[in-house]
């Protein structure tokens, strides 16, 4: 987990999809978590940048992440419009989006 440079999180009501990348943009970890398990996972990760869509749920998560020492970056919903059209290909699309924007 030491080589994680960026974490992207897709927020949902009950589950959260996580995509972790190293400094070269290579995917190092992908998994689906429930809220309590996500907080446990992020508590074990070294401080890094975490990106997620700006919404009410992201602001709650931002407070939790800041307490854990992470840097929160919100993504405007309009920035994800193209990505939403390919929701069934979440991992590939979100990974490509992160590569191009961070």
C-alpha positions as a Markdown table, in Angstrom:
| # | Residue | x | y | z |
|---|---|---|---|---|
| 1 | Unk | 0.0 | 0.0 | 0.0 |
| 2 | Unk | 3.0 | 2.3 | 0.2 |
| 3 | Unk | 3.1 | 2.9 | -3.5 |
| 4 | Unk | -0.4 | 4.4 | -3.8 |
| 5 | Unk | -0.3 | 8.0 | -5.1 |
| 6 | Unk | -4.0 | 8.6 | -6.0 |
| 7 | Unk | -7.2 | 7.0 | -4.9 |
| 8 | Unk | -10.5 | 7.5 | -6.8 |
| 9 | Unk | -13.7 | 6.6 | -5.1 |
| 10 | Unk | -17.1 | 6.2 | -6.8 |
| 11 | Unk | -19.7 | 7.0 | -4.0 |
| 12 | Unk | -22.9 | 5.1 | -3.7 |
| 13 | Unk | -25.6 | 4.6 | -1.1 |
| 14 | Unk | -24.4 | 1.3 | 0.2 |
| 15 | Unk | -21.2 | 0.5 | -1.7 |
| 16 | Unk | -18.1 | 2.4 | -2.8 |
| 17 | Unk | -15.8 | 1.4 | -5.7 |
| 18 | Unk | -12.2 | 2.2 | -5.1 |
| 19 | Unk | -9.4 | 2.6 | -7.7 |
| 20 | Unk | -5.8 | 3.1 | -6.6 |
| 21 | Unk | -3.0 | 4.2 | -8.8 |
| 22 | Unk | 0.8 | 4.6 | -8.3 |
| 23 | Unk | 2.7 | 7.7 | -9.4 |
| 24 | Unk | 3.0 | 6.4 | -13.0 |
| 25 | Unk | -0.8 | 6.0 | -13.4 |
| 26 | Unk | -0.7 | 2.2 | -13.1 |
| 27 | Unk | -3.6 | 0.6 | -11.3 |
| 28 | Unk | -2.4 | -1.1 | -8.1 |
| 29 | Unk | -5.7 | -1.9 | -6.4 |
| 30 | Unk | -9.4 | -2.0 | -7.2 |
| 31 | Unk | -12.2 | -3.1 | -4.9 |
| 32 | Unk | -15.8 | -2.6 | -3.8 |
| 33 | Unk | -16.3 | -1.6 | -0.1 |
| 34 | Unk | -19.2 | -0.9 | 2.3 |
| 35 | Unk | -18.9 | 2.4 | 4.2 |
| 36 | Unk | -17.4 | 1.0 | 7.4 |
| 37 | Unk | -14.9 | -1.2 | 5.5 |
| 38 | Unk | -14.0 | 1.8 | 3.3 |
| 39 | Unk | -13.1 | 3.9 | 6.4 |
| 40 | Unk | -11.1 | 0.9 | 7.7 |
| 41 | Unk | -9.2 | 0.6 | 4.4 |
| 42 | Unk | -8.4 | 4.3 | 4.1 |
| 43 | Unk | -7.2 | 4.4 | 7.7 |
| 44 | Unk | -4.6 | 1.8 | 6.8 |
| 45 | Unk | -3.4 | 3.7 | 3.7 |
| 46 | Unk | -0.6 | 6.2 | 4.0 |
| 47 | Unk | -1.7 | 9.9 | 3.4 |
| 48 | Unk | -2.5 | 10.4 | -0.2 |
| 49 | Unk | -4.7 | 12.3 | -2.6 |
| 50 | Unk | -8.3 | 11.0 | -2.8 |
| 51 | Unk | -10.6 | 12.2 | -5.6 |
| 52 | Unk | -14.4 | 11.7 | -5.8 |
| 53 | Unk | -17.5 | 13.4 | -7.3 |
| 54 | Unk | -18.7 | 16.5 | -5.4 |
| 55 | Unk | -22.0 | 15.8 | -3.7 |
| 56 | Unk | -23.5 | 15.7 | -0.2 |
| 57 | Unk | -21.9 | 12.4 | 0.5 |
| 58 | Unk | -18.5 | 13.5 | -0.6 |
| 59 | Unk | -18.4 | 16.3 | 1.9 |
| 60 | Unk | -19.1 | 13.8 | 4.7 |
| 61 | Unk | -16.3 | 11.6 | 3.4 |
| 62 | Unk | -14.0 | 14.6 | 3.0 |
| 63 | Unk | -14.2 | 15.3 | 6.7 |
| 64 | Unk | -13.4 | 11.7 | 7.6 |
| 65 | Unk | -10.5 | 11.6 | 5.1 |
| 66 | Unk | -9.1 | 14.9 | 6.4 |
| 67 | Unk | -9.1 | 13.4 | 9.9 |
| 68 | Unk | -7.1 | 10.5 | 8.6 |
| 69 | Unk | -4.5 | 12.8 | 7.0 |
| 70 | Unk | -5.5 | 12.4 | 3.3 |
| 71 | Unk | -5.9 | 15.2 | 0.8 |
| 72 | Unk | -9.4 | 15.5 | -0.7 |
| 73 | Unk | -10.0 | 16.6 | -4.3 |
| 74 | Unk | -13.6 | 16.9 | -5.5 |
| 75 | Unk | -14.6 | 16.4 | -9.1 |
| 76 | Unk | -17.4 | 18.5 | -10.5 |
| 77 | Unk | -20.3 | 16.4 | -11.8 |
| 78 | Unk | -20.0 | 18.0 | -15.2 |
| 79 | Unk | -16.4 | 16.7 | -15.4 |
| 80 | Unk | -17.8 | 13.1 | -15.1 |
| 81 | Unk | -20.6 | 13.4 | -17.7 |
| 82 | Unk | -18.8 | 11.4 | -20.3 |
| 83 | Unk | -17.8 | 8.8 | -17.7 |
| 84 | Unk | -21.4 | 8.3 | -16.6 |
| 85 | Unk | -22.4 | 7.2 | -20.1 |
| 86 | Unk | -20.1 | 4.2 | -19.7 |
| 87 | Unk | -21.1 | 3.3 | -16.1 |
| 88 | Unk | -21.0 | -0.4 | -16.9 |
| 89 | Unk | -17.3 | 0.1 | -17.7 |
| 90 | Unk | -16.6 | 2.0 | -14.4 |
| 91 | Unk | -13.1 | 0.8 | -13.7 |
| 92 | Unk | -11.7 | 1.5 | -17.2 |
| 93 | Unk | -13.4 | 4.8 | -17.6 |
| 94 | Unk | -12.7 | 6.2 | -14.2 |
| 95 | Unk | -9.1 | 5.0 | -14.4 |
| 96 | Unk | -8.7 | 6.8 | -17.8 |
| 97 | Unk | -10.3 | 10.0 | -16.4 |
| 98 | Unk | -7.9 | 10.0 | -13.4 |
| 99 | Unk | -4.9 | 9.6 | -15.7 |
| 100 | Unk | -5.9 | 12.6 | -17.7 |
| 101 | Unk | -6.8 | 14.9 | -14.9 |
| 102 | Unk | -4.2 | 14.3 | -12.1 |
